């Protein structure tokens, strides 16, 4: 260790001694200015290599970052928890996404069908009420929604024809549901002649009390459950719908996609409206009993 320190000290002393072979040019000397001019000219002729900039719109730019850009997230079929905050509370769907999902094995239609269901006005919109109707999702949007909800779609599970059939069944179920709701709304035609749909949401995992009771009696469970909210000219009325399988191919061929159990909802969160809904359900139950007994 001592030898290492000594040699280091000697080397430092050697470095501190000026080299007699190097001529120092005084700063005020014209030779100094000439030397500086040459150095400046060499720098201008041989500039240092600049870092290669990638345009922000280039896909390479998006791949070079570990954090996906907003454009990538918006165009992706998979939606994160943060993006779920942008889901439309009226139909529980994210912003329309018509782009193919990653790894999608076939092309799907992006055409959307206009429903016959009138849409309740939303605050801040300037759409004429008479022209405002709900629009069904396209095949591509429906497929993306399935992926977003966690469906594991294998290559042989679906094809374009299957998706076309699914969309037709989906749209027909909604049209039939609205017609059943209008039958209930006839009871209040004097106070509102033009009810409109405010929102709807599906929750197949949340069974209704009636579905549970039917299960105890030996009947099958519904394959889906929806909750619809109707604007009865200023009064919000909740409906609950259970969807049951039609049962056989002949029913489907005849146009019966599924059996619907539509009724006004009774829930403790809305005691006053639930009381009115209970009155309506009691009236209808009595009329059905009287009709079947006659």
TAGI-V439680 format. One record per residue. N is the residue number from 1. RES is the residue in three letters. SS is DSSP state (~ for helix, > for strand, _ for the rest). PSI is psi in whole degrees, 0 to 359 (999 if undefined). NEAR is the number of other C-alpha atoms within 8 Angstrom. Layout:
# TAGI-V439680
n=(N & N)
res=(RES & RES)
ss=(SS & SS)
psi=(PSI & PSI)
near=(NEAR & NEAR)
This chain:
# TAGI-V439680
n=(1 & 2 & 3 & 4 & 5 & 6 & 7 & 8 & 9 & 10 & 11 & 12 & 13 & 14 & 15 & 16 & 17 & 18 & 19 & 20 & 21 & 22 & 23 & 24 & 25 & 26 & 27 & 28 & 29 & 30 & 31 & 32 & 33 & 34 & 35 & 36 & 37 & 38 & 39 & 40 & 41 & 42 & 43 & 44 & 45 & 46 & 47 & 48 & 49 & 50 & 51 & 52 & 53 & 54 & 55 & 56 & 57 & 58 & 59 & 60 & 61 & 62 & 63 & 64 & 65 & 66 & 67 & 68 & 69 & 70 & 71 & 72 & 73 & 74 & 75 & 76 & 77 & 78 & 79 & 80 & 81 & 82 & 83 & 84 & 85 & 86 & 87 & 88 & 89 & 90 & 91 & 92 & 93 & 94 & 95 & 96 & 97 & 98 & 99 & 100 & 101 & 102 & 103 & 104 & 105 & 106 & 107 & 108 & 109 & 110 & 111 & 112 & 113 & 114 & 115 & 116 & 117 & 118 & 119 & 120 & 121 & 122 & 123 & 124 & 125 & 126 & 127 & 128 & 129 & 130 & 131 & 132 & 133 & 134 & 135 & 136 & 137 & 138 & 139 & 140 & 141 & 142 & 143 & 144 & 145 & 146 & 147 & 148 & 149 & 150 & 151 & 152 & 153 & 154 & 155 & 156 & 157 & 158 & 159 & 160 & 161 & 162 & 163 & 164 & 165 & 166 & 167 & 168 & 169 & 170 & 171 & 172 & 173 & 174 & 175 & 176 & 177 & 178 & 179 & 180 & 181 & 182 & 183 & 184 & 185 & 186 & 187 & 188 & 189 & 190 & 191 & 192 & 193 & 194 & 195 & 196 & 197 & 198 & 199 & 200 & 201 & 202 & 203 & 204 & 205 & 206 & 207 & 208 & 209 & 210 & 211 & 212 & 213 & 214 & 215 & 216 & 217 & 218 & 219 & 220 & 221 & 222 & 223 & 224 & 225 & 226 & 227 & 228 & 229 & 230 & 231 & 232 & 233 & 234 & 235 & 236 & 237 & 238 & 239 & 240 & 241 & 242 & 243 & 244 & 245 & 246 & 247 & 248 & 249 & 250 & 251 & 252 & 253 & 254 & 255 & 256 & 257 & 258 & 259 & 260 & 261 & 262 & 263 & 264 & 265 & 266 & 267 & 268 & 269 & 270 & 271 & 272 & 273 & 274 & 275 & 276 & 277 & 278 & 279 & 280 & 281 & 282 & 283 & 284 & 285 & 286 & 287 & 288 & 289 & 290 & 291 & 292 & 293 & 294)
res=(UNK & UNK & UNK & UNK & UNK & UNK & UNK & UNK & UNK & UNK & UNK & UNK & UNK & UNK & UNK & UNK & UNK & UNK & UNK & UNK & UNK & UNK & UNK & UNK & UNK & UNK & UNK & UNK & UNK & UNK & UNK & UNK & UNK & UNK & UNK & UNK & UNK & UNK & UNK & UNK & UNK & UNK & UNK & UNK & UNK & UNK & UNK & UNK & UNK & UNK & UNK & UNK & UNK & UNK & UNK & UNK & UNK & UNK & UNK & UNK & UNK & UNK & UNK & UNK & UNK & UNK & UNK & UNK & UNK & UNK & UNK & UNK & UNK & UNK & UNK & UNK & UNK & UNK & UNK & UNK & UNK & UNK & UNK & UNK & UNK & UNK & UNK & UNK & UNK & UNK & UNK & UNK & UNK & UNK & UNK & UNK & UNK & UNK & UNK & UNK & UNK & UNK & UNK & UNK & UNK & UNK & UNK & UNK & UNK & UNK & UNK & UNK & UNK & UNK & UNK & UNK & UNK & UNK & UNK & UNK & UNK & UNK & UNK & UNK & UNK & UNK & UNK & UNK & UNK & UNK & UNK & UNK & UNK & UNK & UNK & UNK & UNK & UNK & UNK & UNK & UNK & UNK & UNK & UNK & UNK & UNK & UNK & UNK & UNK & UNK & UNK & UNK & UNK & UNK & UNK & UNK & UNK & UNK & UNK & UNK & UNK & UNK & UNK & UNK & UNK & UNK & UNK & UNK & UNK & UNK & UNK & UNK & UNK & UNK & UNK & UNK & UNK & UNK & UNK & UNK & UNK & UNK & UNK & UNK & UNK & UNK & UNK & UNK & UNK & UNK & UNK & UNK & UNK & UNK & UNK & UNK & UNK & UNK & UNK & UNK & UNK & UNK & UNK & UNK & UNK & UNK & UNK & UNK & UNK & UNK & UNK & UNK & UNK & UNK & UNK & UNK & UNK & UNK & UNK & UNK & UNK & UNK & UNK & UNK & UNK & UNK & UNK & UNK & UNK & UNK & UNK & UNK & UNK & UNK & UNK & UNK & UNK & UNK & UNK & UNK & UNK & UNK & UNK & UNK & UNK & UNK & UNK & UNK & UNK & UNK & UNK & UNK & UNK & UNK & UNK & UNK & UNK & UNK & UNK & UNK & UNK & UNK & UNK & UNK & UNK & UNK & UNK & UNK & UNK & UNK & UNK & UNK & UNK & UNK & UNK & UNK & UNK & UNK & UNK & UNK & UNK & UNK & UNK & UNK & UNK & UNK & UNK & UNK & UNK & UNK & UNK & UNK & UNK & UNK)
ss=(_ & ~ & ~ & ~ & ~ & ~ & ~ & ~ & ~ & ~ & ~ & ~ & ~ & ~ & ~ & ~ & _ & _ & _ & _ & _ & _ & _ & _ & _ & _ & _ & _ & _ & ~ & ~ & ~ & ~ & ~ & ~ & ~ & ~ & ~ & ~ & ~ & ~ & ~ & ~ & ~ & ~ & _ & _ & _ & _ & _ & _ & _ & _ & _ & _ & _ & _ & _ & ~ & ~ & ~ & ~ & ~ & _ & _ & _ & _ & _ & _ & ~ & ~ & ~ & ~ & ~ & ~ & _ & _ & _ & _ & _ & _ & _ & ~ & ~ & ~ & ~ & _ & > & _ & _ & _ & _ & > & _ & _ & _ & _ & _ & _ & _ & _ & _ & _ & _ & _ & _ & _ & _ & _ & _ & _ & _ & _ & > & > & > & > & > & > & _ & _ & _ & _ & _ & _ & _ & _ & _ & ~ & ~ & ~ & _ & > & > & > & _ & _ & _ & ~ & ~ & ~ & ~ & ~ & ~ & ~ & ~ & ~ & ~ & _ & _ & _ & _ & _ & _ & _ & _ & _ & _ & _ & ~ & ~ & ~ & ~ & ~ & ~ & ~ & ~ & ~ & ~ & ~ & ~ & ~ & ~ & ~ & ~ & ~ & ~ & ~ & ~ & ~ & ~ & ~ & ~ & ~ & ~ & ~ & ~ & ~ & _ & _ & _ & _ & _ & _ & _ & > & > & > & > & > & > & > & _ & _ & _ & _ & _ & _ & ~ & ~ & ~ & ~ & ~ & ~ & ~ & ~ & _ & _ & _ & _ & _ & _ & _ & > & > & > & > & > & > & > & > & > & _ & _ & > & > & > & > & > & > & > & > & > & > & > & _ & _ & _ & ~ & ~ & ~ & ~ & ~ & _ & _ & _ & _ & > & > & > & > & > & > & > & _ & _ & _ & ~ & ~ & ~ & ~ & ~ & ~ & ~ & ~ & ~ & ~ & ~ & ~ & ~ & ~ & ~ & ~ & ~ & ~ & ~ & ~ & ~ & ~ & ~ & ~ & ~ & ~ & _)
psi=(322 & 320 & 322 & 321 & 322 & 313 & 322 & 323 & 320 & 320 & 325 & 324 & 322 & 323 & 331 & 341 & 134 & 145 & 118 & 343 & 339 & 124 & 125 & 129 & 123 & 145 & 332 & 358 & 142 & 330 & 325 & 316 & 322 & 320 & 318 & 322 & 319 & 319 & 317 & 318 & 321 & 322 & 322 & 323 & 333 & 73 & 152 & 148 & 130 & 151 & 138 & 121 & 136 & 128 & 146 & 334 & 357 & 142 & 330 & 325 & 320 & 325 & 335 & 349 & 141 & 336 & 120 & 144 & 167 & 326 & 318 & 316 & 320 & 330 & 0 & 149 & 344 & 129 & 131 & 175 & 321 & 320 & 334 & 343 & 340 & 5 & 136 & 120 & 346 & 326 & 7 & 37 & 146 & 176 & 144 & 125 & 106 & 10 & 146 & 145 & 153 & 128 & 10 & 124 & 353 & 163 & 141 & 155 & 146 & 10 & 141 & 139 & 137 & 128 & 175 & 4 & 117 & 139 & 133 & 145 & 146 & 139 & 129 & 349 & 148 & 28 & 132 & 132 & 322 & 335 & 358 & 108 & 157 & 144 & 130 & 153 & 154 & 173 & 320 & 318 & 320 & 319 & 315 & 323 & 323 & 317 & 318 & 327 & 2 & 10 & 135 & 96 & 114 & 164 & 322 & 358 & 322 & 155 & 170 & 323 & 322 & 317 & 324 & 318 & 320 & 316 & 318 & 317 & 319 & 312 & 319 & 321 & 319 & 320 & 317 & 323 & 316 & 322 & 322 & 323 & 321 & 330 & 321 & 323 & 343 & 330 & 341 & 27 & 332 & 331 & 341 & 114 & 350 & 74 & 155 & 153 & 125 & 309 & 164 & 152 & 144 & 142 & 86 & 337 & 352 & 100 & 143 & 158 & 323 & 321 & 321 & 320 & 318 & 323 & 319 & 333 & 1 & 5 & 161 & 158 & 152 & 152 & 349 & 159 & 133 & 153 & 117 & 144 & 127 & 139 & 107 & 70 & 49 & 344 & 126 & 125 & 127 & 137 & 147 & 139 & 128 & 132 & 123 & 149 & 140 & 332 & 319 & 167 & 329 & 324 & 320 & 319 & 331 & 357 & 359 & 103 & 317 & 165 & 131 & 137 & 97 & 131 & 156 & 141 & 143 & 116 & 143 & 340 & 335 & 75 & 317 & 311 & 327 & 325 & 314 & 321 & 323 & 321 & 316 & 317 & 325 & 318 & 314 & 320 & 320 & 317 & 321 & 319 & 316 & 322 & 323 & 333 & 345 & 999)
near=(4 & 5 & 6 & 7 & 8 & 8 & 8 & 8 & 8 & 8 & 8 & 8 & 8 & 7 & 7 & 6 & 6 & 5 & 5 & 5 & 4 & 5 & 5 & 4 & 7 & 6 & 6 & 6 & 8 & 6 & 7 & 11 & 10 & 8 & 8 & 8 & 8 & 8 & 8 & 8 & 8 & 8 & 8 & 7 & 6 & 6 & 6 & 4 & 4 & 4 & 4 & 4 & 4 & 7 & 6 & 6 & 5 & 8 & 6 & 7 & 11 & 11 & 8 & 6 & 7 & 5 & 4 & 9 & 7 & 6 & 6 & 9 & 9 & 6 & 8 & 10 & 13 & 8 & 9 & 6 & 6 & 6 & 8 & 9 & 6 & 8 & 10 & 9 & 7 & 8 & 8 & 9 & 9 & 9 & 7 & 6 & 10 & 8 & 8 & 10 & 9 & 6 & 4 & 7 & 5 & 6 & 7 & 9 & 7 & 9 & 6 & 8 & 8 & 8 & 10 & 7 & 10 & 11 & 11 & 10 & 9 & 5 & 4 & 4 & 6 & 4 & 7 & 6 & 8 & 5 & 6 & 11 & 10 & 10 & 8 & 9 & 9 & 13 & 13 & 14 & 12 & 10 & 9 & 13 & 10 & 9 & 12 & 10 & 6 & 6 & 7 & 5 & 7 & 6 & 6 & 5 & 6 & 9 & 8 & 9 & 6 & 8 & 12 & 9 & 8 & 8 & 11 & 8 & 9 & 8 & 10 & 9 & 10 & 8 & 11 & 8 & 11 & 9 & 8 & 9 & 11 & 8 & 8 & 10 & 9 & 7 & 8 & 9 & 8 & 6 & 6 & 9 & 7 & 6 & 11 & 11 & 13 & 12 & 10 & 12 & 10 & 8 & 9 & 9 & 6 & 6 & 8 & 8 & 6 & 6 & 11 & 10 & 8 & 11 & 10 & 7 & 6 & 6 & 7 & 7 & 9 & 10 & 9 & 11 & 16 & 12 & 12 & 13 & 12 & 14 & 13 & 11 & 8 & 5 & 7 & 8 & 10 & 10 & 13 & 12 & 13 & 14 & 12 & 12 & 9 & 10 & 5 & 6 & 6 & 6 & 11 & 11 & 7 & 6 & 6 & 9 & 11 & 10 & 9 & 9 & 7 & 11 & 10 & 12 & 9 & 11 & 7 & 6 & 4 & 8 & 9 & 6 & 9 & 12 & 9 & 8 & 11 & 10 & 8 & 11 & 10 & 8 & 8 & 8 & 8 & 8 & 8 & 8 & 8 & 8 & 7 & 6 & 5 & 4)
